[in-house]
Amino acid sequence: MTMMDTPLSEARNISVAYGNDGSKLAIKDVSLAVRPGEVVAILGPSGCGKSTLLRSLIGLVKPTSGQVLANGTSLDGINPGVALVFQSFALYPWLTVRENIAVALERLPIDAKTAEERITKCIDLIGLEGFEEAYPKELSGGMKQRVGFARALARGPKLLCMDEPFSALDVFTAESLRREVYRLVTHSKDTAGGGDSATSVQSVLLITHNIEEAVFLADRVVVMGRNPGFIRQIVPITLTHPRDYNDSAFQATVQRLRDIFVADLLPEKSPALAGGDKYIPARLEPLPPVGLGQVIGLMEIVKAHGGRMDVFELDDMTDYEFGQTLGVIKAGEMLDFLDTPKNAVLLTDLGRRFLSGDANSRKSLINQQLRLLGTFRFVIQILEEAANKRLPKDVVVEELVIRLSTQNPEQLFDTVVLWGRYAELFGYEPQSEMLYLDQPQTSE
């Protein structure tokens, strides 16, 4: 085996147990190697040990059994050739952008001049020019994560590890930063055999819940199962670069991974696998993260102004950011209670009927309208097919992620529960984190 073939990081039959008596296995007998010049993505349902595996490979978690190696040598402590980008930014609020990046260079055997050159190079590479003296509170989520990337790259790692680095960002910011990482990764791979590279990164290890993201970035996708965590399958991604979300081969690869995912989540009876005579919505709608009470309040304001208002005039009457106002309007439009011709917000006949009703008739009408939305029809369907018509939160979240991977999964689940409870479509037990049908449902 040549040095180029030697894994940068490798797990050999590792298991990790938690609890005072070590009885709770997080992962069991897992083997995985990350070699130079590749991007490896780890996918899997909540609680399958994705982060435990990553932290074991870095050296942050010591396996209960098995062995972790770095560059072919048994790892003792933290792998010095690895840097980690966190999901939650993890910036020091009292330090500037430049100072936050400089933290990564502490205790490295480099002089002050070299350190400053590295920091400046990373600021330029990640697009932080002009923000060097800004504090985290002045930055958007996307800019904070850029600082996280710059800080990780400043260490000069050979292996860049990322734990769901885009999941805390809105969909547009996440896509913008994802493409920048894509350019960084593909450039590093192109120059791996010689020439100049903007960074020292040779390989990337990515944890994600977004199947499209994994297919877009990775050379191999590791699909994990759970109870305890194990590697279900490793899928090579042979698509050529540049990759296109709309390409038929790209979509076929995404569907293959979805099928593997669904087989793990609902192995006995999965609507996605069963097909046949059950209704499966062709498209699930993203839900704006707003409450139905907000929608009703906005409708009352529109009604008080004659049933029609200019969207900007309406926004001026709220304390919301404009995007939040648009989210409330969008929710009302999805329920067919509002219409939005051009810049107007119009109360529909159905919306007027809703506002004229009592509490019970309002609830009944929302129940009726939610049943027309693919997202709620899908949730009801998988609950109907589940044992005792109950499913754990993590199963529902992962089913939604597979089909709505661009939306924050926890936020989406919370919105589904909030709206579904209001309409008495289903109930939710926070202690056991179980979603259940609120009353017997009939097939439509």
N, C-alpha and C positions, 0 to 999 in steps of 0.2 A: 504494500500500500504506500503510495507516494504521499508527500506532505499535502498536496492538493486534494488527495482523497481522504485524508484524516479529518474526521468530523470536528468542527469547531466546538460542538457541544453534543454530548451523547448520554442518554439514559439506557441502562442495561437492566432490564427486569426489576425496575424499582417499584416499591410499594410505599405508601405514606399513610400512617394511621394517626388519628387524633384521639383525644379523650384521655382522662387520667389513667385508664387501664389499657389504652391503645386499642380499644375494641372497634372504633369507628374508622373503617377504611375509606380514605378519600380516593386513592387510585391503587390498583393492584396489578403487579407484574407487567408494567408498561415499559416498552423499549422504543426509543426514537433517536435518530441521529440527524443533526443538521450539518450539512457539508458546505464547504465554500462554494459560493456562486449560485445559491438557490434561495428562494423565498418559500417558507413553509407556513401554512395557515392551519390553525387548530380550531375546528368547529365542534360543537356539541351542546346538548341541552343543559339547562341550569343544574348545577350540582354534580356535574360529571367529572370535575377535577381538572378543568383546563388550566386555571390559574395555579393550582398546586403543581401541575407538571411543569409549567413555565418557571415557577419559582424554584423548583428542584434543579432544573437545568442551569439556572443562574447561580445557585448556591445559597439562596435565601431560605430554603427549606431543606433540611437534611432527611433523606429517605429513611424509612424504618428498616427497609431491606433493599438489596440491589446496589448498584453502583452508578455514579455520575462521573463522566470524564470530560475534560477540557483539553482539546488538541491531543487526544490520545493518552493523557495522564489523569490519574484519579484526582478528582476535585476535592480540595480541602479548603472550605471557606467560600468566599465570593469569587466567581470567575472574573479575572481582571480584564478580559477581552470582550466583556458584554456591557451594554448600556440598556436601560429600560425606560420606555415612555409610558407614563401612567394614564389611566382613564380620567382621573380627577385633577389633572394639571399639576398638583402638588408643588405650587410655587410659594416662595416666602413673601408674604404681603408687604413686609417692611424693606425689601430689596428691590432695586430697579431691574429692568430686563437684563442689562449687562451684568449686574451683580448676581442675579439668579443663574445666569449661564456660567459665571465664574466659579460658582459653588462646585460644579462638576470637576473642576481642575484641582481642587484642594487635595493635597497629599500625592499628587502625581509628580514624578521626578522631572519637571520641566522648569525652565527659568521664567522670569516675569515677562520678558519680551516675547518668548514663544507662546506663552499663555494669552497675551493680548492679541497676538496675531491669529491664534486659533479662534478666540471669541469673535473677533471682527469677521473672520472668514465664515463662521457659522451664522452670524447675524445677516451677512450678505446672502448666503446660500438659501436661508429660510425666509428671506423677505421681511426682515425686521428693521431695516434701515429707517431712521427717523424716530424709532421707539426705544432707543437704547436707554434713555433716562426715564422712561415711563415706569410707573408702578402697576402691579397686577390689577388693582381696582380700576385703572384707566383703560384696561384692555377688554376687548370682546372675548368670547369663548374661543373663537378660532385663533386669535392672536395669542391667547394664553397657551394654547396647545402648540403653536409655533415655537414659543419659548421652550416648552418641554422637549420638542424635537431638537432645537438648537443646543440645549443643555446636554442631551444624550449624545449628540454627534461630537460635541466639544471634547469628550473623553477619548475620542479616536478609537471607537470599538470596532472589532471585526464582525461581531454579531449584534445586530440591533433588535431588541425584543420590544414588542408593543402589545399591551394588554387592553384591547378594545379602545384604541386611541381616538376613535371618531364618534363613539356612541353618546358622548355628552354634548355633541354639537347639533345644531339644526341641519336639516338635510342638504341645504345649499352650501353651507360652510364645510360640512363634512366632505362633500363631493369635491370641492375645490382643493382641500388639503389632501384628500386621497389621491388626486391626480398629481399633485406635487410630489408626494411620496413615491408614486408610480414612476415619475420621471427620474427621481433620485435613484430608485432601485434599478431601473433598466439601464441608466447611465453607468452605475457602478458595475453591473454585470458585463456591459459592453467593454469596459476598460479593465476587467479582471485579468485578462491575459497580457496586459501591457498598456502603456500610455498613461495619461493623466486622469485621475479620478478626483472628483470634488471632495470625497470623503474616504475614510479608511474602511467603510462598511463593505464586507464581503457577502454577508448573508443576513436574512431577516426572518425572525420568528414572530408570527402575528396570531393573537387570539382575537376572534371575532364571532359575533352571532349573525353576521350578514353574509349570506351565501354568495350574493353577487360580488361583494367586496373580496371574498376569498378567491373566487374564480378570476376576478380582474387582476389581482396582485400575485397570486401564488403559482409556484411550479408544482407543488404537492399540497393536497388538502388532507389533513388528518381528521377523520370523523370519529369522535369519542362516544362511547356509550356510558351508562352509569350504573350505580348500585352494586359494587363500587365502580369508579371510573376505569375504563379500559379502552384500548384502541379498537374500534369496530372495523375500520377500513381505512386504507391510505389510497387516495385517488390522485393519480398523476394528471396534471393539467398541461396538455401538449399544444394548446392554442398558441398561434404565432403572435408576436407583438408588431404593431400596437393592437390592443384588444378593444373590441367594440361590444358594448352591452347589447346592441340590437342584432348582432351577427347570429345566424341560426345555430352555428356550432357552439357559440357562447351560451345561448339559451338552452341548448340540449345538455350541456355540461351542468348548468344550474339545475335543470330538472332532475338529472341523475342524482345530484347531491340531495335535492329535496326528497326524493324517493327513499334514500338511505335514512335521512332524518326522520321521516314519517314512520318508517318501519320500526324505528327505535321508540318513538313516542307513543304510538298506538299500535302495537304489534298484532293484537288479536283482531281488531276491527277498525280499520282506518278508512274514512270516507275517501281520502285521496287515492288509496289503493283499491278500494272496493268498486268505485265508479258505479256502473249499473244504474239501478232504478232510483238512487237517491239524488236529490238536488244538490249540486255543488256550485256555488256562485262562481261565475267566470272571473269576477273581479271583486276584490274586497276594497272598500273605500277607506283611505286614511281618515281618522277622526280628529277634528281640532280639539286640543286639550282644554275644553271649557265646560262649565256646568250648565245643565239645562235651566237652572234658575236664572243664570245670566241671559240665556236666550229669551226666556219669557219676559224678563225685565226690559230687554231691548225692544221686544215686540210691543210691550205696553207703551214705551216712549214713542215708537213709530205710530201706533194707533192714536195717541194723544195729539199728534201732529198731522192728523188727517189721513193716516195710513200710508204716507209717502214722505221720505226725507232724503236729502242729499247725504251721501256717505261721510263726507268731510264735516258737514254740520253735525251729524250724529256723533262722530268721533270727538268733536269739540265738547260735547255734553258729558263725556265719560272721563274717568281718570286713567283709562287704559292707554298703553302704547297702541299705535295705529294697527300694528299686526295683531294684537289681541282683539281689538274691535272687529277686524276682518274675520278672525276665527269665530267669534260669536255669530256674526252674520252668516258665515259659511255653514255653521251648524244649523241655523234656522232655515237656510236654503236647502240643506240635505233633507230636512224634515218636511219640506214643501210648505213651510209656514211663511217664508219670505222669498221674494224674487229680487234680482239685482240687475235691472236694465240700465246699462251704462253706469253712471255714477249715482244712481238712485237706489234706495232700499224701499221695497214695496211690500206691504202686508197682503198676502194672498187671501182668497176667500176661505181656504182651509185655516189659515192663521187667524182670521176674524172669528171663525167658528170655534176655534180652540179658546180664544180669549173670552168668548161669551159663555163658556161652559163652567160648571162647578168643578171641584177638585177631582171627583171620580171620573167625570167625562173627559177632563183634560188628560188624566193618567191613561184612560182607555185609548184616547186618540194618539198619544205618543207611543203607546204599546203597538198600535196598528202601524204607525209610520216606521218605527224601528224594524219591524218585521219585513219591510220592503228593502232595507239596506243589506247588501251582501255580507258585510262584516257581522251583523247580528244574526242573520240567517245561518251563517257558518258556525258561530259559537253555539247557537241553539242546536244545530245538527250534531256537532260532536258531543254535546252533553246528552242528547237523546240516545246516542249510540254507546255511551259509556256505561260501565257497571253502576247500578243505582242512580244513574243520571247525575253523577258527580265526577269532577275532575280536579286534580291539584292545580294550583295557580301556575306552576312552572310548565306543566304540559300545555295549558291554554296559551301561555306566553310564547312558547316555542312554536306552536302551531300558527300563531299570528305572525311571528317573526318570519317564518318560512314564506308567507304570502305577502307580508307588508314589511319587508326588510329595511325600508328607508325610514321607518318611523321608530322613535324611541320605544322599546318594548314595554318597559315598566309604565311609562306614561300612557301608552295605548291601552294596556290592560286596565289601568286605573279609570280611564275614560269609559271603557266598555262596562266596567262594573258600576260606575256612577250613573250612567244613562240606563243601563239594564235594571238596576235596583229601582230607580225612579218609576220606570214603566212596569215593574213587577214581572219582568221577563224571566229573571233568575235571581238567586240570592247568593250571598258570599259570606263565608265564615272567616274572619281575619285571623283567629287563633290557629285554626288548622289550615288556613290558606286554601280552602276548598270552594269551588264554584259549583252551584247546583241549580237545577231547574226549579223555579219558584212554585210551579204548579204543572200538572200534566199538560204537555204540549201535543197538538195534533199536527200531523204532516200536512204541508200545504200543497 
